[in-house]
Amino acid sequence: MKVESIRDNMEIIRVVTGLLDENCYIIKNNNTCLVVDPGDDFPKIKKEIGDAKLLGVLITHSHFDHIGALRNFLTKKGIKIFKNSNVEDNKDYSIGDFNFRVYKTPGHSSDSITFHFIEDKCMFVGDFIFKESIGRCDLPTGSMDDMKKSIEKILNFDDDITLYTGHYDTTTLEYERTNNPYLN
């Protein structure tokens, strides 16, 4: 567990799970929370949720390392699941005190999406972008052509956005514009 960020009332906790060191994030605000990409260690994730009321689960894409513990959340009443098949591109969503916009960003997989918390200047990008790299496009439903279009879309945003990636370190769009060969 690593506290990635604290912004106003919002706290972002990174929980690394599984054999592939997948980054699951717990976003807390006013004793409520969202889980982003519940890897495969439900007890570890549940421990970090603590007493906060879980409102929803955000899925950036459906690869096994990002959804391994999802089944544990599906049995809980009142929890909203946000995934590619039930969200619209460039649409705003609200749940509790959380407000975010969803962008469809295929490339790593056809169901890849990005969650943009505009007021908090952060995006949860899954395996779309990594620090100094991008997600693989050679897996089933991956496409380099789609990835190029998604990269063009992300380059329209401000430099000061923090990118919470599905693996490895957090980064910023400014850093990636300069240091990521796929974005410059």
Buried (B, 14 or more C-beta within 10 A) or exposed (E): EEEBBEBEEBBBBBBBBBEBEBBBBBBBBEEBBBBBBBBBBBEBBBEBBEEBEBBBBBBBBBBEBBBBBBEBBEEEEEBBBBBBEEBEEEEEBEBBEBBBBBBBBBBBBBBBBBBBBEEBBBBBBBBBBBBBBBBEBEEEBBBEEBBBEBBEBBEEBEEEBBBBBBBEEBBBBEBBEEEBEBBE
